[in-house]
Structures are given as structure tokens and as C-alpha cells.
């Protein structure tokens, strides 16, 4: 029995690294489809991070099968449901409340809130509902359906399970194909069917049931020696390498893109494949680490790593709120900072807060609710003061407090406002000052000066994130139509360092400005790069204030009244020169 506990301890430790994959994935994901991650981090492929949720689904099926295989009967199903609810809902409620406070929601859609509290949001074919409030909670909405279906698949024995398992896969594959067919129909355009293939509980159920299948296979295994071996360690390393190897194959051979472009496929099917394709890889990994006794299993089963695995649920539930809180607390566009330092602090703070939530919310609440189920009201009432008092004396509490305080100081130190004492900025007209383009680059100031041979336009920029965009400059008529344009600029912006002021100076030739149709000059940023997930070019960056046009993607740095004055000044200078 001790050996078995050690095996499950290794799997518990793996949960932490899976949760960290999700955390890092949310930091480097191209959230705004603009070529960069949070805080100006470079964007990376997040296939493994997205698949980490699939790992949790498979692992959940395995663990529940391991625990309840010979225990769950129809008479005990109500208690099973109650224990599952007591395990996840209280923390969900706390994180939801914290998210509402952090985001600063003034108005709340109470119908959406009720659906979220009932953990039914992943059934709604609308991303606004699915990712409402604490967006990551969609996965536990899906997980609740797994818990509901678990007795149906477990009770009846292995033989019936495998029949149900095969039928489930066939049904889900048919359903995904059907959804893709509907997605191609204009009548269904208002439904977010692509997102359905990502989050719908029934379409993700095969992953959970695959974990159950691994659990049944695990019980049928042969006996192993209690001593570890070098062979076990080699196998562990090999199966772990399957994860990045399969991810590389998916990306290198464009499997998701191939499904999207195939006549029999499409974007809905491609999204389902993207998030579920690694299910059998995770099944192999879980089986090996549940059975193996190598050096990695010993590391993952160590006391410290197991504790990190135990707080992984809290880490998963709170990390996105921490990211939002740090983003909202400071104006990073005006700061001189290291994106990697800030991201590292966010990770450490997320782990620290997760540990506190685990000790002060998750476990005490679960224990109190289980006591209530057994009609032990006095024990339930005393759970919180007793466990909170014990937690206050632990090194974890004080260690987390020190880490959170330290990270807060580091973030404050990194957020050093940059000086904008510059002649160009001082001469800048108010509508063009501090204009952000998609949180990626900020126009600090602009100055237009009439010259005999044209207008010298000086622009002061500060790059905040990787752009992967090209700056365009349009000469427009009164309706905003492009009459002429100057050559685009790309290298200057790619070579610029983060958070550093740099000046772009260009001449608007007089011969172009002599055209009376031209009454304004606009700038913006367009992309030449395709989003690998959608196959479409990334959108232009949106200007957040100032006189804008072109669907808010072009800032007019010279407006009609200013253009008239510049033309008069150019004429005066030309006469003086002659």
C-alpha cells in the first residue's frame, strides 16, 4: 500500500507542472492576436499549455477510477457527487468573487453569474459566457459533467466500460463532424460552434474516460519489484519526451492546419483536434509514472513536490486573476521594466496565493462541508478556527507572506516611470500625445513643422511589446479615403528596444501635399503575418484615443485645420526662399 501511495504521489507532483504549463501559456499566449504575450513577453506556441488541461482531464479519470473502482455503488452515488462538489465549488466561488473585485465590474449580468455559479457555462455556445468572470473556470464546469457521468461508466465492470468507451468515441467523432457541417451553414453563424469543440463537456468526455481506461489497465498490471531500476528511469524520461515530440510533430507537419483546410474538415474540427490530440500520449505518461519506480517518480513523489501538486488546483484557478491584477495596477506602457522579471513575479505570487488558498479556503471548506454531510455540525463549525490557527503556525504561511511582499517590492521597483522631457513631446499637440496602438506601441508625441520642400513630421515612440507590424502612413481626403501614401517602415520598429524612447522623422513631400484632396495624414500598423490557428492575417492595431479613422486603426496626426496652416506656412517659406 505504501508503494501504491508513492506512485500516486508522483502523479500528484505532475499536476503542479501541468498547472505551471497553463500559467506560462497564459503569459506568452498571443492573447490579442497581435504577435506578443503579456507584459511585452514574446509570444510562443502554446500547444502544450493548452493540452495541459487535457492532461488534467485524463489524470482525473485515472485517479477517480483508482480510488472508487471497488467502492462506488448506486447507493453511494449521491455522496460521491456531494464530495466532488465540496472539493471544487467553494474555491470556485472565492476566485469568482476575487475576480469581480480585481476586474472592477460595475455592472454584472446576473443571468450569466447564475450560470457561472452553477458551473454550466461550458455548455453555452458563446465565448462571452464560457469565459465569463474567472475564465479558467470553464474547465471545472466541464469537469463537473465528467463527475456526473463517472458512475455510469464505472459501475458495471471493465467489460461494459470498454463497450461504452468505444461507443463514446464514435459518437463524439460523429458529433464533431456534425458541428463542423453546421458551422459551414450561414444559419448557424451566430453560434460560436468552434468554441463548442473546445470546451463542450460531452466532446471532451473521451479524455476523462481514457483516464478511466488507464485506471482499469493499471489494476490488471503484473507485479513489479519494490526496488527502483535504471530501466524505470530511462522509460520515464522517454515517455516525458513524447509530449514535446508529439507537439513538434503537430506543429511541424501542420496537422491542425491540415484538418482546418481539408474538404472533410474545417476550423471547428481543427480546434477539437488541437486540444484533444495528445490524449493518448498523456495516457501513456500517466500509466508509466503510476507504475514506475524511477528517479523521476521519486522526485515527483517527494514531499515538497507533492505539496505543490496539491495546490495545483488553486494555482490554476487564481493565476489568471493575478495576471489581470498586476496588469491593472500599473501602467506598464509608461514604465522602464523587464518583462521577464514581472512575469517571474507573477508566477511566484500565483504559487504563493495558491498555497494560502489551499490551506485557508480549499481544505477547511471541504472538510467542513463533509462534516455537514455527516450531520456533525459542531465539528463543521470548529473546522475553520482550528485549521486556520494551525495554518498560521506553518512555515508555508510565513514563507508565502515573505514571497508576496518581496514580489510586490520587485514589481514596484520595475515600474519606474520614464521621463518624457523632450522638445518634440512638449511641442506635441494634445490629441496626438500618449496614444496607444493595441497595447504594443505608444506614440508619446508628434510634431509637424512646415519646410520649404514639405512638412517634417517627427514622431516619438515607445515600444511596449513585440510588434511584428509595419507602420503605414496615409494621405487622406475629407472622407478618409487614401489619396496617397509614403513607403511603410518596419526595420526601425523591429530594431527598437522595449520601453526606450526613439524618434522617427520623415518628410511629407510638398508635391504630394499640393493635392487639394489631401486634408489629413494618418498612421497605423498592419501585419504581414498569418495567425497559425486561424490562417488569417493578424489584425491592425487599434488606436485607443485621438482623431482616428479606418475602423479606429489609423490615427490622424495631421488634421484638416492643421493641414491648412501648414500649407500656408509652406507657401510663405517658399516665397521667402525665392
Buried (B, 14 or more C-beta within 10 A) or exposed (E): EEEEEBBBBBBBBBBBBBBBBBBBBBBBBBBBBBBBBBBBBBBBBBBBBBBBBBBBBBBBBBBBBBEBBEEBEEEBBEEBBBBBBBBBBBBBBBBBEBBBEBBEEEEEBEEBBEBBBEBBBBBBBBBEBBBBBBBBBBBBBBBBBBBBBBBEBBBEEBEEBEEBBEEBBEBBBEBBBEBBBBBEEEEBEEBBBBBBBBBBBBBBBBBBBBBBBBBBBBEEEEEEEEEBBEEBBEBBEEBBEBBEEBBEEBBEEEBBBEBBEEEEBBBBBBBBBBBBBBBBBBBBBBBBBBBBBBBBBBEBBBEEBBBBBBBBBBBBBBBBBBBBBBBEEBEBBBBBBBBEBBBBBBBBBBBBBBBBBBBBBBBBBBBBBBBBBEEBEEBBEEBBEEBEEEBEEEEBBEEBEEBBEBBBEBBEEBBEEBEBEBEBBEEBBEBBBBBBBBBBBBBBBBBBEBBBBBBBBBBBBBBBBBBBBBBBBBBBBEEBEBBBBBEEBBEEBEEBEBBEBBBBEBEBEBEBBEEEEBBBBBBBBBBEEEBBBBEEEBBBBBBBEBBBBBEBBBBBBBBBEBBEEBBEBBBEBBEEEE
